[in-house]
């Protein structure tokens, strides 16, 4: 495992880290604490030392599992949580310093920790990024010793660019993968100039970039890849990176013609992300310990060749860019 610096936080983190949306089970399944613990410990044994969770993941159970794990390995791991998505309705007007403070207090209780390493606003509506009082709250929470660092999780490049205008924003979590390349343009340049930590989520486009899906692949009723393809529950860009499923399958087949069977396409997709030096870490999820071990292999792979990068770019520009580039 190789390690990078998470921007202004100064944290040294594993370049392959862990996202915990599906911690303890597959999408939408009942939370399995034993499986969650096995995944976390396997990640730690594999060199992963940075873990991303949120208060809404399994209604706080993910935070509790990560908090217990963090205390067990105190001083050896860092973790980030997120707040805001519990607001109902989840609209800009619901975002107030009082509501967010309450969420931070709840996260402290869930994790059992005295201070949170990194708290991220959890994909708030765009208007929230234009309200300084929301960001000012976290200066006060830091002074109170409850929060060490502030970041944001965003849907759009516009939101990322606005967020990093605030001096106390130190990290940005954003979707970036072979099928979502726009962040690699202006945002990456600005992030590097401001020493912003970049945390990449949805690196495999909800599994499309594993190359294992087909026209007949069925997803469970409570799997977002079934119910959120058009943004019925949350931003559709979180599901298959916003690409129509059939278009994603066609582009994936083109990628499979370029890359060998070994290493698998999923690892090449992770390696492609790591080839961008502005990226601090990538946070693929896992519902089984063996997925952790596989993902970690990407850190030791050599960079893609220049010709491979050009082919990926060409596939994106022809098959994907017209569908998503202007939206996020």
C-alpha positions in Angstrom: 0.0 0.0 0.0 1.2 3.5 -0.8 0.2 6.6 1.1 -0.5 10.3 0.2 -1.1 13.5 2.1 -4.8 14.5 2.5 -4.3 18.2 1.6 -4.2 20.8 4.4 -5.3 18.3 7.0 -1.7 16.9 7.0 -3.1 13.4 7.4 -1.1 10.7 5.7 -3.7 8.3 4.3 -3.7 5.1 2.2 -4.3 5.9 -1.4 -6.8 3.0 -1.5 -9.1 3.7 1.5 -12.6 2.5 2.4 -16.0 3.9 1.8 -18.6 2.4 4.1 -22.0 3.0 2.5 -22.5 -0.7 2.0 -20.5 -1.7 5.1 -21.8 -4.9 6.6 -23.8 -6.1 3.6 -24.8 -5.5 0.0 -26.8 -2.4 -1.1 -30.0 -2.1 0.9 -29.5 -5.2 3.0 -29.8 -5.4 6.8 -26.7 -4.3 8.6 -24.5 -7.2 9.6 -22.2 -6.0 12.5 -20.0 -9.1 12.3 -19.4 -8.7 8.6 -18.8 -5.0 9.1 -16.1 -5.7 11.7 -14.5 -8.3 9.4 -14.4 -5.8 6.6 -12.8 -3.1 8.7 -10.2 -5.4 10.2 -9.3 -6.8 6.8 -8.9 -3.3 5.5 -6.6 -2.4 8.4 -4.5 -5.6 7.9 -4.3 -4.6 4.2 -2.8 -1.2 5.0 -5.9 0.9 4.8 -5.9 3.6 7.4 -8.6 6.0 6.3 -12.3 5.3 6.5 -15.3 7.3 5.2 -18.7 7.0 6.8 -21.9 9.1 7.3 -24.6 9.4 9.9 -27.2 8.2 7.4 -25.4 4.9 6.5 -27.5 2.2 8.1 -29.1 4.8 10.3 -26.0 5.4 12.3 -24.9 1.8 12.6 -22.0 2.3 10.2 -20.7 5.2 12.3 -21.0 3.1 15.5 -19.0 0.3 13.9 -16.3 2.7 12.5 -16.1 4.5 15.9 -15.5 1.3 17.8 -12.9 0.2 15.3 -11.2 3.6 15.5 -10.9 3.4 19.2 -9.5 -0.1 19.0 -6.8 1.2 16.6 -6.4 4.6 18.2 -3.6 6.6 16.7 -3.3 4.3 13.7 -6.4 5.2 11.7 -8.3 8.3 10.6 -11.9 8.5 9.7 -14.3 10.9 8.1 -18.0 11.2 8.6 -20.7 13.3 6.9 -23.8 15.3 8.0 -26.8 16.9 6.5 -28.6 14.2 4.7 -30.8 13.5 7.7 -32.6 16.8 7.1 -36.2 16.3 6.0 -36.9 17.8 3.7 -33.4 17.9 2.3 -33.5 21.4 0.9 -31.3 24.4 1.4 -33.7 26.1 3.8 -33.3 23.1 6.2 -29.6 23.8 6.5 -29.0 25.8 9.7 -26.0 26.0 12.0 -28.3 24.7 14.8 -29.3 21.6 12.8 -25.8 20.8 11.7 -24.4 21.2 15.3 -27.0 18.7 16.5 -25.9 16.2 13.8 -22.2 16.6 14.9 -23.2 15.9 18.5 -25.1 12.8 17.4 -22.0 11.6 15.4 -19.9 12.1 18.5 -22.4 9.9 20.4 -22.5 7.3 17.7 -18.8 6.9 17.4 -18.1 7.3 21.2 -15.2 9.7 20.3 -14.5 13.1 21.8 -13.4 14.6 18.5 -14.2 13.8 14.9 -11.2 13.7 12.5 -13.0 15.1 9.5 -16.7 16.2 9.1 -18.0 16.7 5.6 -21.2 18.4 4.5 -23.1 15.6 2.8 -24.0 16.7 -0.7 -26.1 19.7 0.3 -28.1 21.6 -2.3 -26.0 24.0 -4.4 -27.4 27.1 -2.6 -25.9 26.0 0.7 -22.4 26.6 -0.6 -23.2 30.3 -0.9 -24.0 30.7 2.8 -20.9 31.6 4.9 -22.7 31.0 8.2 -22.9 27.3 7.5 -19.1 27.1 7.1 -18.5 29.4 10.0 -20.2 26.9 12.3 -17.3 24.5 11.9 -14.8 27.0 13.0 -16.6 27.2 16.3 -16.9 23.4 16.5 -13.2 23.1 15.9 -12.4 25.7 18.6 -14.6 23.6 21.0 -12.5 20.5 20.2 -15.3 18.6 18.6 -14.2 18.6 15.0 -10.6 18.6 13.8 -11.2 19.3 10.1 -13.9 20.3 7.7 -14.6 19.0 4.2 -17.5 18.7 1.7 -19.0 15.9 -0.3 -20.3 17.3 -3.6 -22.3 16.4 -6.6 -21.1 19.1 -9.0 -17.8 20.7 -10.0 -19.5 24.1 -9.4 -20.1 23.1 -5.8 -16.5 22.0 -5.3 -15.1 25.2 -6.7 -17.3 27.3 -4.5 -16.6 25.3 -1.4 -12.8 25.6 -1.6 -13.2 29.4 -1.5 -13.8 29.0 2.2 -10.5 28.9 4.0 -11.6 26.2 6.5 -12.6 23.7 3.8 -9.7 21.3 3.6 -11.1 18.3 1.6 -13.5 17.7 -1.2 -15.1 14.3 -1.8 -16.2 14.0 -5.4 -17.2 11.4 -8.1 -14.3 10.8 -10.5 -13.8 7.8 -12.6 -13.3 6.7 -16.2 -16.9 7.7 -16.9 -16.9 10.9 -14.9 -13.8 12.9 -16.0 -14.9 16.5 -15.7 -13.4 17.0 -12.2 -10.0 16.3 -13.7 -10.0 19.7 -15.5 -10.5 23.0 -13.6 -11.3 21.6 -10.2 -8.2 19.5 -10.0 -6.0 22.5 -10.9 -7.7 24.7 -8.3 -7.5 22.0 -5.7 -3.8 21.5 -6.2 -3.2 25.3 -6.1 -5.1 25.5 -2.7 -3.7 22.2 -1.2 -7.1 20.6 -1.0 -7.4 16.9 -0.2 -9.3 15.1 -2.9 -11.3 12.0 -1.9 -12.7 10.1 -4.8 -16.0 8.2 -4.4 -18.0 6.0 -6.9 -14.7 5.0 -8.5 -16.2 2.0 -10.3 -19.4 3.8 -11.5 -21.6 1.6 -9.2 -19.9 -1.5 -10.5 -20.1 -0.8 -14.2 -16.4 -0.6 -14.3 -15.9 -4.1 -12.9 -17.0 -5.3 -16.4 -19.1 -8.0 -14.7 -22.6 -6.6 -15.6 -24.7 -7.4 -18.6 -28.1 -6.7 -20.1 -29.7 -9.4 -18.0 -28.0 -8.5 -14.7 -30.7 -8.1 -12.0 -30.4 -5.8 -9.0 -32.4 -6.2 -5.9 -35.6 -4.1 -5.4 -33.9 -2.1 -2.6 -30.6 -1.6 -4.5 -30.1 2.0 -5.7 -29.0 0.6 -9.0 -32.5 -0.5 -9.5 -34.6 2.3 -7.9 -32.5 5.4 -8.5 -31.5 5.3 -12.2 -33.4 8.4 -12.9 -32.7 10.1 -9.5 -35.9 9.0 -7.8 -34.3 8.9 -4.4 -31.2 11.1 -4.7 -29.0 12.6 -7.3 -28.9 10.2 -10.2 -25.2 10.9 -10.7 -24.6 8.6 -7.7 -26.0 5.7 -9.7 -23.8 4.4 -12.6 -22.3 7.9 -12.6 -25.5 9.2 -14.1 -25.0 7.2 -17.4 -27.9 5.3 -18.9 -27.2 1.6 -18.1 -27.1 0.4 -21.7 -24.7 3.2 -22.7 -22.5 2.3 -19.8 -22.4 -1.4 -20.8 -21.3 -0.5 -24.3 -18.5 1.7 -23.1 -17.4 -0.9 -20.7 -17.2 -3.5 -23.5 -14.9 -1.1 -25.4 -12.7 -0.8 -22.3 -12.5 -4.6 -22.0 -11.2 -4.8 -25.5 -8.3 -2.6 -24.4 -7.3 -4.0 -21.1 -6.3 -7.6 -20.4 -8.3 -10.0 -18.2 -5.6 -9.8 -15.5 -5.4 -7.5 -13.7 -9.2 -7.1 -13.8 -10.8 -4.1 -15.3 -11.9 -2.9 -11.8 -8.2 -2.6 -10.7 -7.3 -0.8 -13.9 -10.1 1.7 -13.2 -8.8 2.3 -9.7 -5.3 2.6 -11.1 -6.5 5.2 -13.6 -7.8 7.3 -10.8 -4.5 7.0 -8.8 -2.6 8.1 -11.9 -3.9 11.6 -11.2 -1.5 13.1 -8.6 -4.2 15.6 -7.3 -6.1 12.6 -5.9 -5.4 12.0 -2.2 -7.3 8.7 -1.9 -10.0 6.7 -3.5 -12.7 5.1 -1.4 -14.3 2.0 -3.1 -16.8 0.3 -0.9 -16.9 -3.4 0.0 -19.5 -5.8 1.2 -17.1 -8.7 1.7 -13.5 -8.9 3.1 -12.2 -10.4 -0.2 -13.2 -7.3 -2.1 -10.9 -5.3 0.2 -7.9 -7.4 -0.7 -8.6 -7.2 -4.4 -9.0 -3.4 -4.4 -5.8 -2.9 -2.5 -3.8 -4.5 -5.4 -4.4 -1.3 -7.4 -1.9 0.6 -5.3 0.9 -1.7 -6.4 0.1 -1.7 -10.1 2.2 0.4 -12.4 0.6 3.5 -13.9 -1.3 3.1 -17.2 0.7 3.9 -20.3 0.2 7.1 -22.1 -1.5 5.3 -25.0 -3.9 3.6 -22.5 -4.8 6.9 -21.0 -5.5 8.3 -24.5 -7.8 5.3 -25.3 -9.7 5.8 -22.1 -10.1 9.5 -22.9 -11.3 8.8 -26.4 -13.9 6.3 -25.2 -15.1 8.8 -22.7 -15.3 11.6 -25.2 -17.2 9.6 -27.8 -19.5 7.4 -25.6 -19.9 9.1 -22.3 -19.1 12.8 -22.4 -22.2 14.0 -24.3 -24.4 12.2 -21.7 -22.8 13.5 -18.4 -20.1 16.1 -18.8 -22.4 19.1 -18.7 -24.5 17.9 -15.8 -22.0 17.5 -13.0 
